[in-house]
Structures are given as structure tokens and as C-alpha cells.
Amino acid sequence: MKAITFDQFGAAEVLKISEVPEPVLRPTDLLVRTHAAGVNRADLTHRRGGYGWPDFGDSTIMGLEIAGEVVAIGTEVQGYSIGDRVMGIVGGGAYAEVARIDYRMAMPIPDGMDYIHAAAITEVFVTAHEALIHLGKLQPGESVLIHAGAGGVGGAAVQLAHAVGATVFATAKTSAHDLVRRMGANHVIDYEKEDFAEAVASRTENRGVNLILDFIGAPYFERNVNSLDFGGRLVQIGIMGGIENANIPLDRLLYRHLQIMGTVMKSRSQEIKHSMSRRFKERWLSQFGKDGLNPIIDSVYPLAEAGTAQRRMEDGLNVGKIVLTT
């Protein structure tokens, strides 16, 4: 089968298309003919050497998110048949024509949804659900600030928060404001021209919001804490802006009874990943479709152009998900 490989860490140019053996079917696996694969920031980290030369559990090949057709079934698999259309998060191997996935991480593709949109759901929406609902405990009538609201996870979080019935604040570039509003944001803040903490304070009568989802890290940390209402929660999902000099206003943390949490799916045990996928599937899968939840697609590239796709993400040009097709 064809797959994306690389022999050394570096820029997108190290990626190449190669012939590699198909994955071996294990008892709890589905073998899937991959029709589409989502591109995620973890793929960039992988390519640059941030994980070393890992075996994420399913494959050493890059890629964490697939949509395709089941072509073989392990002896312990329950609930799936050959020919089923499935999507899900894999432990490596998405950038290939055939991938294997633990059946407990797989989900049926909603009726009427194509493979491209299906490949853009699981990584971002499962992560968004975990941060917003399972950890963040977002309730109807509460308020939430979602950073990077035009990105993959950010855009998914905006949609889910709107569906919950929360008041949604989001940061995004001016060019993406209309899209973020269409996804359900009530207030969109231009992070390049506005101080988001001042914007939140002015629009909440200095109370702050109940929950914040942040991908940036140290440059936003102090302002995030200062933007939380009494009993507010901060869920840290990423550290794209770095980890140095993250100031903590401890008096605010103490006297406002705040909570700070972090979550990264990649470092969780397989059992917890199964639970994360199940929680999302049970709560939201039936709500995807024409008039419900839908991933935002930025662009689509053939598998052989994975490097070009990753450069688009690296340059911060994407609004929504980038998807590869095989």
C-alpha cells in the first residue's frame, strides 16, 4: 500500500510517498480502507521529531484520524461488519491507504456524510467534548471563552458550546469572524487588535466567563485567569505559544475559587481513550448532519501532497480542518 513516510525530522519537504506493508490485523482491530485522513497539529510535531520515532499503538506511520470502509475484522470485534463506513482516532497510521483501528475507537459515519467530512470529526470534536463537557462541566446558560475559535478543535468547541446553550466568546482573526459567528459564537474578539481580557471584561460587566478553553499557553495564562468569574474553570488544551514566564495571579485563583486543568489525548491510556470516544459518540454523534453539527473543511489535498497540506497548517492559513484523500 502507499503511505507517507520520512527518514529524518525536519520541514515538510522530508515527507514522501512510499510503498509499505499493510498493517497486520489484531483481535480487536478493524482493518479500514482509508478514503480520507484528518491533518492535525500533532502530525507537525511528529514530523519535527517532538515524539522521537514513536509507535503510537497502531502504527509508526504518521496520522491520527481516519474515515473509510471496513475490509477486515478481528476475532474479538463486536458491532461491525465488512463494508461498514467508519471514522475514528487511530494510534498512528492515518496517512496510508489502509489503517487499523481498535473497534472501540471507531464510530459509524452518519448517514449522508461523505468521507472528507467524516475524517474531520473525531480528533477535534472528541477533544472539544472532553474539554468543554467532561472536564469543563459547561452548563446551559453559562459563558465560555474559546481561543482559536476558527481552528479545528476551537471551531468544534464553538459548535458544541452553542448546542449546549452557553453564551460563546471566541478569539479569531478578523477574516474568520463571520464563520465563527455562523458556528455559534455570540461574541468574536480579534486577538490581533484587541486584548481579549479587556473585551471579556467589558462585555460581562467585569464578571468574566465561567469557562475558558486555551491552546496558546504562557502568553495568555495570566489574562485567562483574570478573565474567569467566581468558580470559573480554565482547561488548557495546548501550549502553541510556549511555556515560559506563565504568571499565575494566585490571589485571583484563591479568592475566586478557580480551577485549572490540562488535557492531552495522546498521553492518556488506551482505556481512557475508549471512554473519551464513547462519551462523545453517545452524546453527539446523532446530532451530525445537514441541519446539525458539521465539521468546517478548510481544504483537501491528495495523500501525496501531505507536505503541502502541513505547510498550510504550519503557516496558520487554515480556517477549519485540512483533510487528505487516498
C-alpha positions in Angstrom: 0.0 0.0 0.0 1.0 3.6 -0.4 1.8 5.7 2.7 3.6 8.9 3.7 7.0 8.2 5.3 10.1 10.2 6.2 13.7 9.2 7.1 14.7 12.3 9.0 13.0 15.0 11.1 12.6 18.4 9.6 10.5 20.7 7.3 7.5 19.4 5.3 9.9 18.5 2.4 11.0 15.4 4.3 7.7 13.8 3.7 7.5 11.3 0.8 5.0 8.8 -0.6 6.3 5.2 -0.3 5.2 1.6 -0.7 4.9 -0.1 2.8 3.3 -3.4 4.0 -0.3 -3.3 5.1 -0.9 -3.4 8.8 -1.4 -6.8 10.5 -4.9 -7.4 11.8 -5.1 -7.9 15.6 -8.1 -9.5 17.5 -9.7 -6.1 18.5 -8.9 -4.4 15.2 -10.9 -3.2 12.2 -8.8 -3.0 9.0 -10.0 0.0 7.1 -9.5 1.1 3.5 -8.8 4.8 4.3 -10.6 7.2 2.0 -9.7 10.3 3.9 -7.5 11.4 6.8 -7.5 14.5 9.0 -4.4 16.6 9.4 -3.7 17.7 13.0 -1.0 19.7 14.7 0.3 16.6 16.4 1.4 15.5 12.9 3.6 18.5 12.6 5.2 17.7 16.0 5.7 14.1 14.8 7.5 15.3 11.6 9.7 17.7 13.5 10.8 15.0 16.0 8.8 16.0 19.0 7.8 12.4 19.8 11.0 10.8 18.6 10.3 7.7 16.5 7.1 6.6 18.2 4.8 3.6 18.0 1.5 5.2 19.0 -0.1 1.7 19.3 -1.4 1.1 15.8 1.4 2.2 13.5 4.7 4.2 13.3 3.2 5.9 10.3 2.0 9.5 10.7 -1.7 10.4 11.2 -4.3 10.1 13.9 -7.7 10.4 12.2 -9.3 8.3 9.5 -12.6 7.7 7.6 -13.1 4.7 5.4 -14.6 1.3 4.7 -14.0 -1.8 6.8 -12.2 -4.5 4.8 -11.4 -7.0 7.6 -12.5 -7.7 11.2 -10.6 -9.1 14.2 -11.8 -12.1 16.1 -12.9 -10.1 19.1 -14.6 -7.3 17.3 -18.3 -6.6 18.2 -20.8 -4.4 16.3 -19.1 -4.0 13.0 -19.2 -5.8 9.6 -17.1 -5.8 6.5 -18.3 -2.9 4.3 -19.3 -0.6 7.1 -18.3 3.0 6.8 -16.4 4.1 9.9 -14.4 7.0 11.3 -12.2 7.3 14.3 -9.0 8.1 16.1 -6.0 5.8 15.5 -2.7 5.4 17.2 -0.8 6.3 14.1 -1.2 5.1 10.5 -3.8 7.5 9.1 -1.5 8.8 6.3 -1.9 5.5 4.4 -4.2 3.6 2.1 -5.1 1.0 4.7 -5.1 1.6 8.5 -6.1 -0.4 11.6 -8.2 0.9 14.4 -9.3 -0.6 17.7 -13.1 -1.1 17.2 -13.7 0.7 20.5 -12.3 3.8 19.0 -14.4 3.5 15.8 -17.8 5.1 15.1 -20.2 4.7 12.2 -20.2 7.6 9.7 -23.5 9.4 9.9 -25.9 8.7 7.0 -25.4 11.1 4.1 -22.0 12.3 5.3 -19.0 11.9 2.9 -15.6 10.6 3.9 -13.9 14.0 3.8 -16.3 15.5 6.4 -16.2 12.3 8.5 -12.4 12.4 8.6 -12.6 15.9 10.1 -14.8 15.0 13.1 -13.3 12.7 15.7 -10.0 14.2 16.7 -11.3 17.7 17.1 -14.8 17.0 18.4 -13.8 14.3 20.9 -11.1 16.7 22.2 -13.6 19.6 22.3 -16.2 17.5 24.1 -13.7 16.3 26.7 -12.5 19.8 27.4 -15.9 21.5 27.4 -18.3 19.0 28.9 -16.4 16.2 30.7 -13.7 18.4 32.3 -15.1 21.9 31.9 -18.6 20.9 33.1 -20.2 23.6 30.8 -23.9 24.0 31.6 -26.7 25.8 29.7 -26.8 29.5 30.5 -23.1 29.6 31.4 -20.5 31.6 29.4 -17.3 30.2 27.8 -14.3 31.8 26.1 -12.8 29.6 23.3 -9.4 30.6 22.0 -8.6 29.9 18.3 -12.2 29.7 17.5 -11.6 29.3 13.8 -9.3 26.3 14.2 -10.1 22.6 14.3 -10.7 22.0 18.0 -11.7 25.6 18.6 -14.4 25.5 15.9 -15.7 22.2 17.2 -15.8 23.7 20.7 -17.8 26.7 19.5 -20.4 24.4 17.9 -20.7 22.2 20.9 -20.9 25.1 23.3 -23.6 26.7 21.2 -25.5 23.4 21.2 -25.3 23.2 25.0 -26.9 26.6 25.3 -24.0 28.6 26.5 -23.0 32.2 25.7 -19.9 31.8 23.5 -17.0 34.2 23.3 -14.3 33.2 20.8 -11.0 34.7 19.6 -10.2 34.7 15.9 -8.7 36.7 13.1 -11.0 39.3 11.6 -11.2 37.4 8.3 -12.7 34.4 10.2 -15.3 36.3 12.3 -18.3 35.7 10.0 -17.5 31.9 10.0 -17.1 31.7 13.8 -20.4 33.5 14.3 -22.1 31.1 11.9 -20.7 28.3 14.0 -22.5 29.7 17.1 -20.3 32.4 18.7 -22.1 35.3 20.3 -19.0 37.5 20.7 -16.0 37.2 18.5 -12.7 39.0 19.5 -10.0 39.9 17.1 -6.9 38.7 19.1 -4.6 40.7 16.8 -6.2 44.1 17.5 -8.0 43.6 20.9 -6.9 42.5 24.3 -9.2 39.6 24.9 -9.3 40.1 28.6 -10.4 43.7 28.3 -13.0 42.6 25.7 -14.4 39.9 28.0 -14.5 42.3 31.0 -16.3 45.0 29.0 -18.9 42.5 27.7 -19.6 40.8 31.1 -19.6 43.9 33.3 -16.3 42.8 34.7 -17.6 39.4 35.9 -15.7 37.3 33.5 -16.7 33.9 32.0 -17.4 30.6 33.6 -15.1 28.5 31.4 -12.1 29.1 29.2 -10.5 26.7 26.6 -7.0 27.7 25.7 -4.5 26.4 23.2 -1.9 29.1 23.5 -0.3 28.7 26.9 2.1 31.1 28.7 1.3 34.3 26.7 -2.4 34.0 27.6 -2.3 32.4 31.0 -2.4 35.4 33.3 -5.1 37.1 31.3 -7.1 33.8 31.2 -7.1 33.6 35.0 -8.1 37.2 35.2 -11.0 36.6 32.8 -12.7 33.9 34.9 -15.8 34.6 37.0 -16.2 33.2 40.6 -15.9 29.4 40.4 -14.5 29.6 36.9 -12.6 26.8 35.1 -9.6 27.0 32.8 -8.9 23.9 30.6 -5.5 24.0 29.0 -5.5 22.0 25.7 -2.3 23.2 24.1 0.8 25.3 24.5 1.3 26.7 21.0 2.6 30.0 22.4 5.1 28.3 24.7 5.5 27.6 28.4 8.0 30.2 29.6 7.0 33.0 32.0 3.5 31.9 32.7 2.5 34.2 35.5 -0.2 33.0 38.0 -2.2 35.6 39.8 -2.5 33.5 42.9 -4.8 35.9 44.7 -7.3 35.7 41.9 -7.0 31.9 41.9 -7.6 31.7 45.6 -10.3 34.2 46.3 -12.3 33.4 43.2 -12.2 29.6 43.8 -10.9 28.9 40.3 -10.0 25.6 38.8 -7.2 24.9 36.3 -7.0 21.7 34.4 -4.9 20.3 31.5 -5.7 17.6 29.0 -3.9 15.9 26.1 -5.4 12.8 24.5 -2.2 11.4 23.2 -0.7 10.7 26.6 -3.8 9.0 28.0 -4.2 5.2 28.4 -6.0 3.2 25.8 -8.9 2.6 28.2 -9.4 6.3 28.8 -9.3 7.0 25.1 -12.0 4.4 24.6 -14.1 6.2 27.2 -13.5 9.6 25.6 -14.7 8.3 22.2 -17.7 6.6 23.8 -18.7 9.7 25.7 -18.6 11.8 22.6 -20.4 9.1 20.5 -23.2 8.7 23.0 -23.8 12.5 23.4 -23.3 14.0 20.0 -23.0 11.5 17.1 -26.7 11.5 16.3 -26.6 15.3 16.0 -24.3 15.4 13.0 -25.9 16.1 9.6 -27.2 18.7 7.3 -29.1 20.8 9.9 -27.0 19.9 12.9 -23.3 19.7 13.8 -20.8 19.7 11.0 -17.0 20.0 10.7 -15.7 23.0 8.9 -13.4 22.0 6.0 -10.6 24.3 5.0 -9.0 22.4 2.2 -8.5 18.9 0.7 -5.2 17.5 -0.7 -4.3 14.1 -2.1 -2.2 11.9 0.1 0.9 12.5 -2.0 0.7 16.3 -1.2 0.7 15.8 2.6 3.7 18.1 2.9 1.8 21.0 1.1 -1.2 20.3 3.5 1.1 20.5 6.5 2.7 23.7 5.4 -0.7 25.3 5.1 -1.4 24.5 8.7 2.2 25.4 9.8 1.7 28.9 8.2 -1.5 29.4 10.1 -3.6 29.7 6.9 -6.3 27.2 7.6 -9.7 28.0 8.9 -11.2 24.7 9.9 -9.8 21.2 9.0 -7.4 20.2 6.4 -8.1 16.7 5.0 -6.0 14.2 2.9 -7.7 11.8 0.4 -6.3 8.5 -0.7 
